[in-house]
Amino acid sequence: MDQKNFVVSYQTFKSLNELTASDQELCLKAEEALKSSYSPYSNFKVGAALKLSNKQIVLGSNQENVAYPSGLCAERVALFTVGAAYPDLAIQTMAITAKSSSFVIQKPITSCGACLQVMAEFEQKQKQEIEVLFYCIGGEIIKVKGIKNLLPFVFVEERLER
């Protein structure tokens, strides 16, 4: 038997003021994306903002449905928008935040496994890591470079590649 370990690399910041101006802007855009969230069942709004290689910012928000599995996370809404409308542009950075009318969010929320897998596919396609900011409004921010720091056993099957 071989014992192997992962090293996860990330940074934490106590507030937006500690981030670069570009990262601050992206976090505020993710907060802006909350306005278009359709979340009448969970009352848990999620917003995502993606900065592309041409510096354009694409927003996404979670979209729920009474048939629960039919909804979609904010991250995938934004990612699939990029894939459909800007297929030749790389995603450099993305920021994700959340807000609830039922409780106070006290730490950054992170992406689900399905969203991480989609992010990994974009990294593989664009041959460039994505920097991710998990932003707690009024609080801490976690910054991660590269999805393998979040999903070390990402699903990849080279025989299925284009």
Solvent accessible surface area in square Angstrom, and as a share of the most:
residue,aa,sasa,rsa
1,M,218,0.98
2,D,115,0.60
3,Q,134,0.59
4,K,160,0.68
5,N,124,0.63
6,F,114,0.47
7,V,136,0.78
8,V,75,0.43
9,S,71,0.46
10,Y,122,0.46
11,Q,102,0.45
12,T,73,0.43
13,F,36,0.15
14,K,165,0.70
15,S,38,0.25
16,L,35,0.18
17,N,130,0.67
18,E,92,0.41
19,L,12,0.06
20,T,85,0.50
21,A,84,0.65
22,S,53,0.34
23,D,12,0.06
24,Q,52,0.23
25,E,78,0.35
26,L,1,0.01
27,C,0,0.00
28,L,92,0.46
29,K,63,0.27
30,A,0,0.00
31,E,54,0.24
32,E,73,0.33
33,A,3,0.02
34,L,7,0.03
35,K,169,0.72
36,S,73,0.47
37,S,12,0.08
38,Y,111,0.42
39,S,9,0.06
40,P,63,0.39
41,Y,89,0.34
42,S,55,0.35
43,N,65,0.33
44,F,55,0.23
45,K,67,0.28
46,V,15,0.08
47,G,0,0.00
48,A,0,0.00
49,A,0,0.00
50,L,0,0.00
51,K,18,0.08
52,L,0,0.00
53,S,47,0.31
54,N,78,0.40
55,K,128,0.54
56,Q,69,0.31
57,I,39,0.20
58,V,11,0.06
59,L,65,0.32
60,G,5,0.05
61,S,3,0.02
62,N,15,0.08
63,Q,66,0.29
64,E,34,0.15
65,N,62,0.32
66,V,110,0.63
67,A,54,0.42
68,Y,153,0.58
69,P,130,0.82
70,S,77,0.50
71,G,24,0.23
72,L,60,0.30
73,C,39,0.23
74,A,0,0.00
75,E,7,0.03
76,R,47,0.17
77,V,35,0.20
78,A,0,0.00
79,L,0,0.00
80,F,98,0.41
81,T,55,0.32
82,V,1,0.01
83,G,27,0.26
84,A,89,0.69
85,A,58,0.45
86,Y,62,0.24
87,P,68,0.43
88,D,139,0.72
89,L,53,0.27
90,A,17,0.13
91,I,0,0.00
92,Q,54,0.24
93,T,15,0.08
94,M,0,0.00
95,A,0,0.00
96,I,0,0.00
97,T,0,0.00
98,A,6,0.04
99,K,104,0.44
100,S,17,0.11
101,S,101,0.65
102,S,77,0.49
103,F,113,0.47
104,V,119,0.68
105,I,30,0.15
106,Q,155,0.69
107,K,145,0.61
108,P,12,0.07
109,I,37,0.19
110,T,82,0.47
111,S,13,0.09
112,C,56,0.34
113,G,45,0.43
114,A,51,0.39
115,C,0,0.00
116,L,17,0.08
117,Q,51,0.23
118,V,26,0.15
119,M,0,0.00
120,A,11,0.09
121,E,84,0.38
122,F,23,0.10
123,E,21,0.09
124,Q,62,0.28
125,K,89,0.38
126,Q,37,0.16
127,K,179,0.76
128,Q,75,0.33
129,E,85,0.38
130,I,0,0.00
131,E,39,0.18
132,V,0,0.00
133,L,0,0.00
134,F,1,0.00
135,Y,7,0.02
136,C,6,0.03
137,I,61,0.31
138,G,82,0.79
139,G,19,0.18
140,E,65,0.29
141,I,0,0.00
142,I,35,0.18
143,K,31,0.13
144,V,3,0.01
145,K,113,0.48
146,G,2,0.02
147,I,1,0.01
148,K,128,0.54
149,N,33,0.17
150,L,46,0.23
151,L,41,0.20
152,P,49,0.31
153,F,168,0.70
154,V,23,0.13
155,F,134,0.56
156,V,60,0.35
157,E,47,0.21
158,E,115,0.52
159,R,207,0.75
160,L,135,0.67
161,E,78,0.35
162,R,207,0.76
